[in-house]
Amino acid sequence: MLKRPQRVAGLLKTEISNIIRTRIKDPLVGFVTVTDVVLSEDLRLAKVYISVLGDETQMENSLKGLQRARAFIQKELGSRIRLRYLPVLAFYLDESLAYGANIDRILRDLRLDESLTES
């Protein structure tokens, strides 16, 4: 059985994704995917992790755009979700995808080096 913060985090993830996809019109916000939402135990703070399709500049611009739209997103959440306290949102870039890609590249290079030394 999931704890309440985990259930609420899943609901927030779905709703924030929908809001970003359908309601945010900021040109800075590119193709954004909400990868995770982590809630504090008292449900007052939500860390929203996002990944952005594009280069470093597009990632930074999307993060800035979402931070500017934070109040709007929270207002939209308030009309969609009924909680005693709506959590304060904080957006972070999810570095795990880039980290995983870097590990894949290193392993590929190691395999290539091994095949060259065996020849």
C-alpha positions in Angstrom: 0.0 0.0 0.0 1.4 3.4 -1.0 1.7 6.1 1.6 -0.4 9.2 1.2 2.6 11.4 0.1 3.3 8.9 -2.7 -0.3 8.8 -3.9 -0.6 12.6 -3.9 2.8 12.9 -5.7 1.5 10.6 -8.4 -1.6 12.7 -8.8 0.4 15.9 -8.8 2.8 14.5 -11.5 -0.2 13.7 -13.8 -1.9 17.1 -13.2 1.3 19.2 -13.6 2.1 17.4 -16.8 -1.3 18.1 -18.2 -1.1 21.8 -17.1 2.3 22.2 -18.7 1.2 20.5 -21.9 -2.1 22.3 -22.3 -2.1 25.6 -20.4 1.5 26.9 -20.5 2.0 29.2 -23.5 5.5 30.6 -22.5 7.8 30.3 -25.6 10.7 29.6 -23.2 9.1 26.3 -22.1 10.1 23.7 -24.6 9.2 20.0 -24.8 9.1 19.2 -21.0 8.4 15.9 -19.3 7.7 15.7 -15.6 9.8 12.7 -14.5 9.1 12.7 -10.8 7.4 14.6 -8.0 8.8 14.2 -4.4 6.6 15.5 -1.6 7.6 16.3 1.9 6.0 14.3 4.6 3.7 17.2 5.6 2.7 17.6 1.9 3.7 21.3 2.0 6.6 21.2 -0.5 6.7 19.4 -3.8 10.0 19.0 -5.7 9.1 18.6 -9.4 11.8 17.0 -11.5 11.7 17.7 -15.3 13.6 16.6 -18.3 13.7 18.7 -21.4 14.3 17.6 -25.0 17.1 19.8 -26.3 20.5 21.3 -25.5 21.7 23.0 -22.3 20.3 26.4 -23.3 16.8 24.9 -23.9 16.9 23.1 -20.6 17.8 26.3 -18.7 15.2 28.4 -20.6 12.5 25.8 -19.9 13.4 25.7 -16.2 13.2 29.5 -16.0 9.9 29.5 -17.8 8.4 27.0 -15.4 9.7 28.9 -12.4 8.0 32.0 -13.8 4.8 30.1 -14.3 5.0 28.5 -10.9 2.2 30.6 -9.4 -0.1 29.9 -12.4 0.6 26.2 -12.2 -0.2 26.2 -8.4 -3.4 28.1 -9.0 -4.4 25.6 -11.7 -3.6 22.7 -9.3 -5.8 24.3 -6.7 -8.8 24.2 -9.0 -8.1 20.6 -10.0 -7.0 19.0 -6.7 -8.7 19.4 -3.4 -6.1 19.3 -0.6 -6.1 21.1 2.8 -2.7 22.6 1.9 -1.6 22.9 -1.7 2.2 22.2 -1.8 4.6 24.9 -2.9 6.2 23.8 -6.1 10.0 23.8 -6.8 11.2 22.8 -10.2 14.5 21.0 -10.8 16.2 19.5 -13.9 16.3 15.7 -13.7 20.0 14.9 -14.4 19.4 11.1 -14.2 18.8 10.7 -18.0 22.0 12.6 -18.9 23.9 10.6 -16.2 22.6 7.3 -17.6 23.5 8.3 -21.2 27.0 9.2 -20.0 27.4 5.8 -18.3 26.2 4.1 -21.5 28.8 6.1 -23.5 31.6 5.1 -21.1 30.6 1.4 -21.3 30.5 1.5 -25.1 34.0 3.1 -25.2 35.3 0.4 -22.9 33.9 -2.4 -25.1 35.4 -0.7 -28.1 38.8 -0.5 -26.4 38.6 -4.2 -25.4 37.8 -5.2 -29.0 40.7 -3.2 -30.3 43.2 -4.7 -27.8 42.1 -8.2 -28.6 42.7 -7.8 -32.3 
